[in-house]
Amino acid sequence: MLFRVASVSDAQAIARLHRASREAAMPWLPVIHSPDEELEFFRNQVLPDQTVIVADNMDQVAGFAAYTHGWLNHLYVAPDAWRGGIGSELLRQVQAASSSLQLWTFQGNTTARRFYARFRFEEVEFTNGRRNEEKMPDVRMVWRQT
């Protein structure tokens, strides 16, 4: 497995992985964007404006993390690669490049909450979801380098 900085040519694979992972992990989450809108988002907003690391398994994107200015905005792993250490390695690389990180995850995503807790993220704010696109209750988690 090669971990590398993503390029715009990875946008389609990242968008597909994002959709597949969200659907598998959170089937209860409303789908509010089309695949084309998601591709546009990753190609024109995430990749140019954030640091994006991909887990490259023989030219296939098996996971990615996107972060900027102390925020981990995305960390997704292909469902067929879950629990194989990819998410952990991606998060370790982001933490190594950061002195602190914040993230939002959905309260109902208990798997993600447990995952981040193993990496010393603390739950510091709970909302009713009014401010996120999906309108689902979420939780802000914070990690600080010690």
C-alpha positions as CSV (number, residue, x, y, z in Angstrom):
1,M,0.0,0.0,0.0
2,L,1.3,3.4,-1.0
3,F,0.2,6.5,0.8
4,R,0.6,9.6,-1.4
5,V,-0.7,13.1,-1.9
6,A,-3.7,13.0,-4.2
7,S,-3.9,14.8,-7.6
8,V,-6.9,16.0,-9.6
9,S,-6.7,12.8,-11.6
10,D,-7.8,11.0,-8.4
11,A,-11.1,13.0,-8.1
12,Q,-13.3,10.4,-9.8
13,A,-12.0,7.5,-7.7
14,I,-12.3,9.6,-4.5
15,A,-15.9,10.6,-5.3
16,R,-16.9,7.0,-6.0
17,L,-15.2,5.8,-2.8
18,H,-16.8,8.5,-0.7
19,R,-20.3,7.6,-1.9
20,A,-19.8,3.8,-1.5
21,S,-18.3,4.2,2.0
22,R,-21.0,6.5,3.2
23,E,-23.8,4.3,1.9
24,A,-22.2,1.2,3.5
25,A,-21.4,2.8,6.8
26,M,-24.5,5.0,7.2
27,P,-27.4,3.6,5.1
28,W,-29.7,5.8,7.2
29,L,-28.0,9.0,6.0
30,P,-30.0,11.0,3.5
31,V,-28.3,11.2,0.0
32,I,-28.6,14.8,-1.0
33,H,-26.0,15.1,-3.8
34,S,-25.8,13.3,-7.2
35,P,-22.6,11.5,-8.2
36,D,-21.9,14.3,-10.6
37,E,-22.2,16.9,-7.8
38,E,-19.9,14.9,-5.6
39,L,-17.3,14.6,-8.3
40,E,-17.5,18.4,-8.9
41,F,-17.1,19.0,-5.1
42,F,-14.0,16.8,-4.8
43,R,-12.4,18.0,-8.1
44,N,-13.1,21.7,-7.7
45,Q,-13.2,22.3,-3.9
46,V,-11.5,19.6,-1.9
47,L,-8.5,18.7,-4.0
48,P,-7.4,22.3,-4.8
49,D,-8.1,23.7,-1.2
50,Q,-7.1,20.8,1.2
51,T,-4.3,18.4,1.7
52,V,-5.6,15.0,0.5
53,I,-3.8,11.8,1.1
54,V,-4.8,8.6,-0.7
55,A,-4.1,5.0,0.1
56,D,-3.1,3.6,-3.3
57,N,-3.4,-0.1,-3.7
58,M,-2.0,-1.0,-7.1
59,D,-3.4,2.1,-8.7
60,Q,-6.8,1.8,-6.9
61,V,-7.8,4.3,-4.3
62,A,-8.6,2.3,-1.2
63,G,-9.0,5.2,1.2
64,F,-8.4,9.0,1.5
65,A,-8.1,11.7,4.1
66,A,-8.6,15.4,3.5
67,Y,-7.6,18.1,6.0
68,T,-6.8,21.8,6.2
69,H,-6.2,24.4,9.0
70,G,-6.7,22.0,11.9
71,W,-9.8,20.3,10.5
72,L,-10.1,16.7,9.3
73,N,-12.8,17.1,6.8
74,H,-12.9,13.6,5.3
75,L,-11.6,10.2,6.1
76,Y,-13.1,7.3,4.1
77,V,-12.0,3.8,3.4
78,A,-13.5,1.5,0.7
79,P,-15.9,-0.9,2.4
80,D,-14.0,-4.0,1.2
81,A,-10.9,-2.7,2.9
82,W,-12.4,-1.8,6.3
83,R,-10.6,-3.0,9.4
84,G,-7.4,-3.5,7.4
85,G,-5.4,-0.6,8.9
86,I,-5.9,1.9,6.1
87,G,-8.0,4.3,8.1
88,S,-5.6,4.1,11.0
89,E,-2.6,4.9,8.9
90,L,-4.3,7.8,7.1
91,L,-5.3,9.3,10.5
92,R,-1.8,8.8,11.9
93,Q,-0.3,10.7,8.9
94,V,-2.8,13.5,9.4
95,Q,-2.0,13.7,13.1
96,A,1.7,13.6,12.4
97,A,1.3,16.8,10.3
98,S,-0.9,18.5,12.8
99,S,-0.7,19.9,16.4
100,S,-4.5,19.6,16.8
101,L,-7.4,18.5,14.8
102,Q,-11.2,18.9,14.9
103,L,-13.8,17.0,13.0
104,W,-17.5,16.5,12.7
105,T,-19.2,13.1,12.5
106,F,-22.8,12.0,12.8
107,Q,-23.9,11.0,16.3
108,G,-25.4,7.8,14.7
109,N,-22.1,6.8,13.3
110,T,-20.9,5.0,16.4
111,T,-18.2,3.1,14.5
112,A,-16.5,6.3,13.5
113,R,-16.9,7.7,17.0
114,R,-15.2,4.7,18.5
115,F,-12.5,4.8,15.9
116,Y,-11.6,8.4,16.6
117,A,-11.8,7.9,20.4
118,R,-9.1,5.2,20.0
119,F,-6.9,8.0,18.6
120,R,-7.6,10.3,21.6
121,F,-10.3,12.4,20.0
122,E,-12.7,13.8,22.6
123,E,-16.4,14.6,22.0
124,V,-16.8,18.2,22.8
125,E,-20.0,19.4,21.1
126,F,-23.3,17.8,20.2
127,T,-25.8,19.4,17.8
128,N,-29.3,18.6,16.5
129,G,-27.9,18.7,12.9
130,R,-29.6,22.0,12.0
131,R,-26.3,23.3,10.6
132,N,-25.3,20.3,8.4
133,E,-26.7,19.6,5.0
134,E,-28.2,16.2,6.0
135,K,-30.0,17.8,9.0
136,M,-28.8,14.8,11.2
137,P,-27.5,15.1,14.8
138,D,-23.7,15.4,14.8
139,V,-20.8,15.6,17.2
140,R,-17.6,17.7,17.1
141,M,-14.5,15.8,18.2
142,V,-11.1,17.3,19.1
143,W,-7.6,15.9,19.3
144,R,-4.5,17.7,20.6
145,Q,-1.0,16.5,20.3
146,T,0.5,15.8,23.7
